């Protein structure tokens, strides 16, 4: 991908053979929602097909032997500039490259990569940037599988970690950074909002702390932006270097695929791409094609879900069986949440559609509520067209030690809800009858 302000190279053959799509018209910069309809694809290269075909092939034909040699010179680093064109579907493919071009547009990233799942994206990122003896500094809580990967898998290979709470102050972040700096910090990894508490991380404070602590060889800041991105939060604008997605969620948005993405500077992406090429964690052509379809309606779906969430949460917070609603849009009105409200004001342009519902009671009350839901489905994941509800303490975060769950606020009365695009009043009726079952 080229600079966001210029025309972009597209997939298919050498750069000279690739089509280009304008990013501006008469000086007007086109919005991402417009670019999703055709950016990165020239119908003339595919028999005039309006939409990209699915390229189900394992390998690609070189026009001549010299082209093959040139490609592998780029792959192996014997020639600067990297590889050109297509060679083998473990490395790249037309559907994946078009998808990656479009993913980068939303956040103004220089480059992007697509993966077979969100966790394969995270694992490839870690393997590319971290070696035995290094330290990862991260916010907490993280998605449970991410914490497992850091603590139990990478830990077996001598990787260390230190963490700070998602809502930590600059002073608290500084203290952890100073302690970590006694070793080799290879990566700072964030998740905001935190899963499942919805606590926000002050990305700007983390970047400032990193810059103050490390004068040379500053470790990159990566952040999981699945809950709010790319519509409601763009961390690259606040100091992050790398953005991670479970594209399964809002980007896919129909609960019918699993994929992941990593966005950032060309320098970082090239290192991660090399690892992806080696271990083969790229997404498949069909899933990439499905994601291209989903990106066309991403803004519409996320906007509707966000509007629904506001209406539903406004109703829920006054219900007598509800202790609290952990919805970002309410932070400014909650006592003791002034710092979180400040982070929200500086970092976010929307409250999202996934929130934490704290019921009066514990596991029994949470289970009664979940079992009584009719429209909302009892399932993990989020960001789909349908409303989902789950119990993190006994489901997604069951493997997290009890003491850590309590410290991070993952309590038995917490129900995580992801609002979909149904009628908001119908959802309220469903929640009302489910609360009555408690």
C-alpha positions in Angstrom: 0.0 0.0 0.0 1.1 3.5 -0.7 0.7 6.7 1.4 -3.0 7.2 2.3 -3.1 10.5 0.4 -1.9 9.0 -2.9 -3.4 6.4 -5.2 -3.0 2.9 -4.0 -1.4 -0.1 -5.7 -3.8 -2.9 -6.2 -3.3 -6.7 -6.3 -2.6 -8.8 -9.3 0.8 -9.1 -11.0 3.5 -6.6 -11.0 3.0 -3.0 -9.9 2.9 -1.9 -13.5 0.0 -4.3 -14.1 -1.9 -3.3 -11.1 -4.9 -1.1 -11.3 -5.3 2.1 -9.4 -8.3 3.6 -7.6 -8.4 7.3 -6.9 -8.7 8.4 -3.2 -9.8 11.9 -4.1 -12.3 13.4 -6.6 -11.8 17.1 -7.5 -9.7 17.6 -4.4 -12.2 15.9 -2.1 -10.8 13.0 -0.1 -13.2 10.1 -0.3 -14.6 8.6 2.9 -13.8 5.0 3.8 -17.4 3.9 3.4 -17.2 5.0 -0.3 -13.8 3.3 -0.8 -15.2 0.0 0.4 -17.3 -0.4 -2.8 -14.4 -0.8 -5.2 -11.0 0.2 -3.9 -8.2 -2.2 -4.8 -10.1 -4.0 -7.6 -10.3 -3.4 -11.3 -13.1 -5.4 -13.0 -11.1 -5.2 -16.3 -8.5 -7.6 -14.7 -11.3 -10.2 -14.0 -13.4 -10.5 -17.2 -15.4 -7.4 -16.2 -16.8 -9.0 -13.0 -18.3 -6.2 -10.8 -17.1 -8.0 -7.7 -13.8 -9.7 -7.2 -14.0 -13.5 -8.0 -12.8 -15.9 -5.3 -9.3 -17.0 -6.4 -9.2 -20.6 -5.3 -5.7 -21.6 -6.2 -2.7 -22.7 -4.2 0.0 -21.3 -6.6 0.4 -18.7 -9.3 2.2 -18.9 -12.7 5.2 -16.8 -13.4 5.4 -15.2 -16.9 9.0 -16.2 -17.2 11.9 -17.6 -15.2 13.4 -14.1 -14.7 10.2 -13.0 -13.0 10.4 -16.0 -10.7 14.0 -15.2 -9.8 13.1 -11.6 -9.1 10.3 -12.6 -6.8 12.4 -14.8 -4.7 15.2 -12.3 -4.6 12.7 -10.0 -2.9 11.3 -12.7 -0.6 14.8 -13.7 0.6 16.0 -10.1 1.0 18.7 -10.4 -1.7 17.0 -7.5 -3.5 15.6 -4.5 -1.6 12.0 -3.6 -2.0 10.4 -7.0 -1.1 8.5 -9.4 -3.2 6.4 -8.4 -6.2 3.3 -10.2 -7.5 1.8 -13.5 -6.5 3.5 -16.8 -6.0 1.8 -19.1 -3.4 -1.3 -18.7 -1.4 0.4 -19.2 2.0 2.0 -15.8 1.3 -0.7 -13.8 -0.5 -3.5 -13.9 -3.0 -5.8 -11.4 -4.8 -8.7 -11.6 -2.4 -6.4 -11.2 0.6 -4.5 -8.3 -0.9 -7.7 -6.4 -1.9 -9.0 -6.9 1.7 -5.7 -5.7 3.2 -5.8 -2.5 1.0 -9.3 -1.8 2.3 -8.6 -2.6 5.9 -5.9 0.0 6.0 -8.1 2.8 4.7 -10.3 2.9 7.8 -7.5 3.9 10.2 -5.1 5.6 7.6 -2.6 2.8 8.2 0.3 2.4 5.8 -0.2 -1.4 5.5 -2.3 -4.2 6.8 -2.3 -8.0 7.0 -5.2 -10.5 7.2 -5.1 -13.7 9.3 -7.1 -16.9 9.8 -8.4 -15.7 13.2 -7.9 -12.9 15.7 -5.8 -15.1 17.8 -3.6 -16.2 14.9 -3.1 -12.5 14.2 -2.1 -11.9 17.9 0.1 -15.0 18.0 1.9 -14.0 14.8 2.5 -10.5 16.1 4.0 -11.8 19.3 6.2 -14.4 17.5 7.5 -11.7 15.1 8.4 -9.2 17.8 9.3 -11.1 20.9 12.1 -13.5 21.7 13.1 -15.5 24.8 14.1 -13.3 27.7 12.1 -10.3 26.5 9.3 -8.7 28.5 5.8 -7.8 27.3 4.1 -4.9 29.1 0.4 -5.1 28.8 -2.9 -3.7 30.1 -5.3 -5.9 32.0 -7.6 -7.6 31.6 -7.0 -8.9 28.1 -9.1 -11.4 26.2 -8.6 -14.6 28.1 -6.9 -16.4 25.2 -4.4 -13.5 24.8 -3.5 -13.7 28.5 -3.1 -17.5 28.2 -0.8 -17.0 25.2 1.4 -14.5 27.0 1.5 -16.2 30.4 1.3 -19.9 29.7 2.6 -20.3 26.1 5.2 -17.6 25.6 6.1 -18.0 29.3 7.4 -21.6 28.6 9.9 -20.0 26.2 11.3 -17.5 28.7 9.1 -14.5 27.8 8.2 -12.4 30.9 5.3 -10.0 31.4 4.2 -7.1 33.6 0.8 -5.5 33.5 -1.2 -2.5 34.7 -4.9 -2.1 35.0 -6.7 -0.9 31.9 -7.8 2.3 33.7 -4.3 3.0 35.2 -3.1 6.6 35.7 0.0 7.9 34.2 1.9 7.4 37.5 0.8 3.8 37.7 1.8 3.2 34.1 5.2 4.9 34.7 5.9 2.6 37.7 5.3 -0.5 35.6 7.4 0.8 32.7 10.3 1.6 35.0 10.2 -1.9 36.5 10.0 -3.5 33.1 12.8 -1.4 31.7 15.3 -3.3 33.9 14.9 -6.0 31.2 14.4 -5.8 27.4 10.8 -4.7 26.7 10.0 -5.9 23.2 6.3 -5.0 23.1 3.6 -3.0 24.8 0.3 -4.6 24.2 -3.1 -3.0 25.0 -6.7 -3.8 24.8 -9.2 -1.0 25.0 -12.0 -1.2 26.0 -10.9 -4.2 28.1 -12.7 -7.4 27.6 -15.1 -7.9 29.4 -15.1 -4.9 31.8 -15.2 -2.1 29.2 -12.5 -0.2 31.0 -10.6 2.2 28.7 -6.8 2.4 28.4 -5.3 5.9 28.1 -3.3 5.2 24.9 -1.8 8.7 24.9 -0.6 8.3 28.5 1.0 4.9 27.6 2.7 6.4 24.6 4.0 9.3 26.7 5.2 6.9 29.4 7.0 4.7 26.8 8.7 7.8 25.3 9.8 9.0 28.7 11.1 5.6 29.8 12.9 4.5 26.7 15.2 6.9 24.9 16.5 4.4 22.4 14.9 1.3 20.8 11.4 2.3 21.9 9.1 -0.8 22.0 6.1 -0.6 19.7 2.7 -0.1 21.2 0.1 -2.6 19.8 -3.6 -2.5 20.7 -6.6 -4.7 20.2 -9.2 -2.4 18.8 -11.9 -5.0 18.2 -14.6 -3.5 20.5 -14.7 0.0 19.0 -12.7 0.0 15.8 -12.6 1.2 13.2 -15.7 3.4 13.5 -15.5 4.6 17.1 -11.8 4.5 17.9 -8.6 5.0 15.9 -5.6 4.3 18.2 -3.0 5.2 15.5 -4.0 8.8 16.0 -3.3 8.6 19.7 0.2 7.0 19.8 -0.3 3.4 19.0 2.0 1.8 16.3 0.1 -1.4 15.5 -3.6 -2.1 15.6 -5.0 -5.7 16.0 -8.5 -6.9 15.1 -10.6 -9.9 15.5 -12.3 -9.4 12.1 -14.8 -12.0 13.1 -16.6 -9.3 15.0 -17.8 -6.0 13.5 -15.7 -6.2 10.3 -17.2 -9.6 9.5 -20.4 -8.7 11.4 -22.6 -11.6 10.5 -21.3 -14.4 12.8 -20.4 -16.5 9.8 -16.6 -16.3 9.6 -13.4 -16.2 11.7 -10.5 -13.9 10.8 -8.0 -11.4 12.2 -6.2 -8.3 11.1 -3.1 -6.3 11.9 -2.5 -2.7 10.7 0.3 -0.3 11.1 3.5 1.1 9.5 5.1 -0.7 6.6 8.2 -1.3 8.8 6.3 -3.2 11.5 4.0 -4.9 9.0 6.9 -6.2 6.9 8.3 -7.9 10.0 5.0 -9.5 10.9 4.4 -10.5 7.3 7.7 -12.4 7.2 6.5 -14.4 10.2 3.1 -15.0 8.7 4.7 -16.3 5.5 6.7 -18.7 7.5 4.0 -20.2 9.7 1.1 -19.8 7.3 -1.5 -17.9 9.4 -3.0 -16.0 6.4 -6.8 -16.0 6.0 -8.2 -18.1 3.1 -9.5 -16.6 -0.1 -13.2 -17.3 0.6 -13.1 -15.7 4.0 -11.3 -12.7 2.5 -14.0 -12.5 -0.1 -16.7 -12.6 2.6 -15.0 -9.8 4.5 -14.9 -7.7 1.4 -18.7 -8.0 1.2 -19.1 -7.2 4.9 -16.8 -4.1 4.8 -19.3 -2.5 2.3 -21.9 -2.3 5.1 -19.6 -1.9 8.1 -20.5 1.7 8.8 -24.3 1.1 8.4 -24.2 -1.9 10.7 -22.1 -0.4 13.4 -24.1 2.9 13.3 -27.4 1.0 13.8 -26.0 -1.2 16.5 -24.6 1.8 18.3 -27.9 3.6 18.2 -29.7 0.5 19.5 -27.2 0.1 22.4 -27.8 3.7 23.6 -31.5 3.2 23.7 -31.3 -0.2 25.4 -28.7 0.9 28.0 -30.7 4.0 28.8 -33.7 1.7 29.7 -31.6 -0.8 31.5 -29.8 1.5 33.9 -33.1 2.5 35.6 -34.2 -1.1 36.2 -34.4 -2.1 39.9 -32.7 -5.5 39.2 -29.7 -3.8 37.5 -26.8 -2.7 39.7 -24.9 -0.8 37.0 -24.6 -0.6 33.2 -20.9 -0.5 32.1 -21.7 1.5 28.9 -19.1 4.0 27.7 -21.7 6.6 26.9 -22.6 6.9 30.6 -19.1 7.5 31.9 -19.6 11.3 32.2 -22.6 10.8 34.6 -21.0 8.2 36.8 -19.3 9.2 40.1 -15.7 8.1 40.4 -15.4 7.6 36.6 -14.0 11.0 35.8 -10.7 9.7 34.5 -12.5 7.1 32.3 -14.8 9.8 31.0 -11.7 12.0 30.1 -10.1 9.1 28.2 -13.4 8.5 26.4 -13.7 12.2 25.5 -10.1 12.3 24.1 -10.0 8.9 22.3 -13.4 7.8 21.2 -16.1 9.1 18.9 -18.7 6.6 19.9 -19.7 4.4 22.8 -20.0 1.2 20.7 -22.6 -1.5 21.1 -21.0 -4.0 23.5 -21.3 -3.3 27.2 -21.2 -4.9 30.7 -24.5 -5.4 32.5 -24.0 -5.8 36.3 -27.1 -7.4 37.9 -28.1 -7.4 41.5 -27.0 -10.8 42.7 -24.5 -13.3 41.5 -24.1 -16.3 39.2 -27.6 -17.6 39.9 -29.3 -14.3 38.9 -27.1 -14.0 35.9 -27.9 -17.5 34.7 -31.6 -16.9 35.2 -31.5 -13.8 33.1 -29.5 -15.4 30.3 -31.7 -18.5 30.2 -34.8 -16.4 29.9 -33.6 -14.4 26.9 -35.5 -15.0 23.6 -34.3 -12.6 20.9 -30.8 -12.2 22.3 -28.8 -15.4 21.9 -26.7 -17.0 24.6 -23.3 -17.1 22.8 -19.8 -15.8 23.0 -18.5 -13.2 20.5 -19.8 -9.8 19.6 -20.3 -7.3 16.8 -22.7 -9.4 14.8 -26.1 -8.4 13.4 -27.8 -10.3 16.2 -27.7 -9.5 19.9 -25.6 -11.8 22.0 -25.2 -12.3 25.7 -22.7 -14.3 27.8 -21.4 -14.8 31.3 -17.6 -14.1 31.2 -16.7 -15.3 34.6 -17.9 -18.9 33.9 -17.4 -18.9 30.1 -14.7 -16.9 28.2 -12.7 -16.1 31.4 -13.2 -19.3 33.3 -9.5 -20.2 33.0 -8.5 -16.9 34.6 -7.6 -17.4 38.3 -10.3 -16.4 40.7 -8.1 -13.8 42.5 -7.2 -12.1 39.2 -10.8 -12.1 38.0 -11.9 -10.3 41.2 -9.0 -7.8 40.9 -10.0 -7.1 37.3 -13.7 -6.8 38.1 -14.8 -9.9 36.3 -17.6 -10.8 38.8 -20.3 -13.4 38.9 -23.0 -10.7 38.4 -21.4 -9.4 35.1 -23.2 -10.2 31.9 -21.6 -9.1 28.6 -24.0 -8.0 26.0 -23.4 -7.1 22.3 -26.3 -5.3 20.8 -27.2 -6.1 17.2 -29.3 -4.4 14.5 -32.7 -5.7 15.5 -35.5 -3.2 16.5 -34.4 -1.6 19.8 -37.9 -1.7 21.4 -38.1 -5.4 20.7 -34.8 -5.9 22.5 -36.0 -3.9 25.4 -39.1 -6.1 25.6 -36.8 -9.2 25.6 -34.6 -7.8 28.4 -37.7 -6.8 30.4 -39.1 -10.3 30.4 -35.7 -11.9 31.1 -35.1 -9.6 34.1 -38.6 -10.6 35.4 -37.3 -14.2 35.5 -34.8 -13.3 38.2 
